[in-house]
Amino acid sequence: MISKLLFSILLLESASSSVIPNGSDGSVVIEEAYLNWLKQVGSFKHSLFQKAKNKFKPCLTIRVDKNPRLGNFVMVQKAIDSLPAVNLCRVVISIGTGIYREKVEIPATMAYVSVEGAGADKTIIEWNDTADRMGQNGQALGTYGSATFAVNSPYFIAKNITFKNEAPSPPSGALGKQAVALRISGDTAAFIGCNFIGAQDTLYDHVGRHYFKDCYIQGSVDFIFGNGLSLYQGCDLHAITNSYGALTAQKRDSLLDETGFSFVNCKVTGSGALYLGRAWGTFSRVVFAYTYMDKIITPPGWTVFYGQYKCYGPGADFGGRVTWSRELTQQEAEPFTSLGFIDGYEWLMNL
């Protein structure tokens, strides 16, 4: 956890400002530096990302079904393995009703893959790996390798499907129990009407630009984490902890990293006491806008800088927030609340 004083020092490194003492603990709030920083990170053109050119018209449709007479394959990974190692056209893998107990991975060269379920409550892909479980090489899988479903390729699309890690929720302080339901490590990925079910570290929003719309995400500790540049619209974020948990852990390590999570028109509910976010990276960046927050949100809300804009509900009261977080103005919030945040006008408009 980064302290208020350390965060103020980091801001001093990025922008000049007068220092205004605030409180008996010797910490400081650097208002001008903060505003300059916010203006800078909100105006990035994402120069580190290539211009996105998506493909939506399918060249091939593959059917996966538990009944071999109704599909081309009975397992999702078998359908993926049937594709060319270097895939250059949109392939739709239609997955029928059922629970598919398997671990799935899409390699980095296999672009333009879509998986479409019969409904998030009907089509479920599940496994139960944890970070401390031994892999085939005799070493622990780690958080990265614990994912039930892992995507390494660009232009991935998922619709109406559940990704689940059914490992039980670990006791407080347990080590090696991270259990990822889905890891997205490819650029320009979209998830529409999907469920992500797990406990600790449910959704590994690893790297790349990502879009989540009308999704349900369930977990206990850090259940949305990583260093992606991602927009969550209309999503239901549900905590299942009986003690303390954290919704997000965003790993932005540099002021120049063009990453962050933005939650717009979402809903935060569940049990226990929940921090909206904790800092995994030194310059962790998360914004909530127009979001309902239930009473489970702890009054401080954040463990480092984060922002919120026009959120509501019993957990949204900004009066008790830590002093180094901020209620954003309309101008400050605007860069984070549209598809432009993830360059979505380039690669999402025909989805």
NORMOHU-V821224 format. One record per residue. N is the residue number from 0. D_FIRST is the distance of its C-alpha to the first C-alpha in Angstrom with 1 decimal. Layout:
BEGIN
N|D_FIRST + N|D_FIRST
END
This chain:
BEGIN
0|0.0 + 1|3.8 + 2|6.4 + 3|9.6 + 4|11.6 + 5|10.1 + 6|10.4 + 7|13.9 + 8|14.8 + 9|14.1 + 10|16.3 + 11|18.8 + 12|19.2 + 13|20.2 + 14|22.5 + 15|24.5 + 16|24.5 + 17|25.3 + 18|22.6 + 19|22.8 + 20|21.7 + 21|20.1 + 22|19.7 + 23|20.3 + 24|16.9 + 25|17.7 + 26|15.3 + 27|17.0 + 28|17.5 + 29|19.3 + 30|21.3 + 31|23.6 + 32|21.2 + 33|19.2 + 34|22.5 + 35|23.6 + 36|20.5 + 37|21.0 + 38|24.7 + 39|24.1 + 40|21.8 + 41|24.1 + 42|27.2 + 43|26.6 + 44|29.6 + 45|27.6 + 46|29.7 + 47|28.0 + 48|29.4 + 49|33.1 + 50|35.3 + 51|35.3 + 52|38.7 + 53|38.6 + 54|41.6 + 55|42.3 + 56|45.9 + 57|46.0 + 58|48.3 + 59|47.9 + 60|47.0 + 61|46.4 + 62|46.6 + 63|44.7 + 64|46.0 + 65|46.0 + 66|49.8 + 67|51.0 + 68|54.0 + 69|51.9 + 70|49.6 + 71|49.5 + 72|46.9 + 73|45.5 + 74|42.1 + 75|39.6 + 76|38.8 + 77|42.6 + 78|43.0 + 79|40.3 + 80|41.9 + 81|45.2 + 82|44.0 + 83|44.7 + 84|42.0 + 85|41.9 + 86|42.1 + 87|43.1 + 88|44.1 + 89|42.6 + 90|43.0 + 91|42.5 + 92|41.9 + 93|43.0 + 94|41.8 + 95|43.8 + 96|43.0 + 97|41.6 + 98|38.7 + 99|38.3 + 100|36.7 + 101|35.7 + 102|33.0 + 103|33.5 + 104|32.5 + 105|33.9 + 106|34.2 + 107|33.2 + 108|36.9 + 109|37.8 + 110|37.1 + 111|38.3 + 112|38.0 + 113|37.9 + 114|37.5 + 115|39.0 + 116|39.2 + 117|41.7 + 118|39.0 + 119|35.5 + 120|36.9 + 121|39.6 + 122|38.2 + 123|35.4 + 124|34.1 + 125|32.2 + 126|31.1 + 127|29.0 + 128|27.2 + 129|23.9 + 130|21.9 + 131|23.5 + 132|27.0 + 133|29.4 + 134|30.7 + 135|34.2 + 136|33.4 + 137|32.5 + 138|28.7 + 139|25.8 + 140|25.4 + 141|21.6 + 142|19.8 + 143|21.8 + 144|25.0 + 145|24.5 + 146|25.4 + 147|28.6 + 148|29.4 + 149|28.3 + 150|29.4 + 151|29.6 + 152|32.3 + 153|32.5 + 154|34.2 + 155|33.4 + 156|34.3 + 157|33.9 + 158|35.6 + 159|36.1 + 160|34.6 + 161|32.1 + 162|29.7 + 163|28.7 + 164|26.9 + 165|28.5 + 166|26.5 + 167|25.8 + 168|22.6 + 169|20.9 + 170|20.4 + 171|17.0 + 172|15.4 + 173|18.0 + 174|17.6 + 175|19.3 + 176|20.0 + 177|18.7 + 178|21.8 + 179|22.2 + 180|25.1 + 181|25.3 + 182|23.9 + 183|25.1 + 184|25.1 + 185|28.1 + 186|28.6 + 187|30.3 + 188|30.0 + 189|30.9 + 190|30.5 + 191|32.8 + 192|33.2 + 193|31.2 + 194|29.3 + 195|26.2 + 196|26.1 + 197|23.7 + 198|20.9 + 199|17.8 + 200|17.3 + 201|20.5 + 202|20.7 + 203|19.6 + 204|20.1 + 205|20.1 + 206|21.9 + 207|24.7 + 208|25.9 + 209|26.1 + 210|27.7 + 211|27.3 + 212|30.0 + 213|30.8 + 214|28.7 + 215|27.3 + 216|23.9 + 217|23.1 + 218|20.3 + 219|17.8 + 220|14.4 + 221|13.2 + 222|16.9 + 223|16.9 + 224|14.9 + 225|15.8 + 226|16.9 + 227|20.0 + 228|21.7 + 229|22.6 + 230|24.4 + 231|24.5 + 232|27.6 + 233|28.9 + 234|26.6 + 235|26.1 + 236|22.6 + 237|23.0 + 238|20.6 + 239|22.2 + 240|19.8 + 241|21.3 + 242|18.1 + 243|14.6 + 244|13.7 + 245|12.1 + 246|14.6 + 247|13.1 + 248|10.7 + 249|12.2 + 250|12.3 + 251|13.7 + 252|13.4 + 253|16.1 + 254|17.5 + 255|20.7 + 256|19.5 + 257|21.6 + 258|19.4 + 259|17.7 + 260|18.4 + 261|20.8 + 262|22.0 + 263|25.4 + 264|27.7 + 265|25.6 + 266|25.3 + 267|22.3 + 268|23.8 + 269|23.7 + 270|22.8 + 271|20.1 + 272|17.3 + 273|15.3 + 274|12.3 + 275|13.7 + 276|10.6 + 277|7.0 + 278|6.2 + 279|7.8 + 280|9.5 + 281|9.2 + 282|11.7 + 283|11.0 + 284|14.1 + 285|15.3 + 286|18.3 + 287|20.2 + 288|23.8 + 289|26.7 + 290|24.8 + 291|25.6 + 292|22.8 + 293|23.9 + 294|23.2 + 295|20.5 + 296|17.8 + 297|15.9 + 298|16.9 + 299|13.6 + 300|13.4 + 301|10.3 + 302|6.6 + 303|7.5 + 304|11.2 + 305|13.4 + 306|17.1 + 307|19.7 + 308|23.5 + 309|26.2 + 310|24.5 + 311|26.3 + 312|26.5 + 313|25.4 + 314|21.7 + 315|21.9 + 316|22.5 + 317|20.5 + 318|21.6 + 319|18.7 + 320|15.9 + 321|13.2 + 322|15.1 + 323|13.4 + 324|14.2 + 325|17.9 + 326|21.0 + 327|22.6 + 328|26.3 + 329|28.7 + 330|28.9 + 331|25.1 + 332|24.8 + 333|27.9 + 334|26.7 + 335|24.2 + 336|26.7 + 337|29.6 + 338|30.5 + 339|30.4 + 340|26.6 + 341|27.3 + 342|30.8 + 343|32.1 + 344|35.5 + 345|36.2 + 346|35.7 + 347|35.5 + 348|38.5 + 349|40.9 + 350|38.7
END
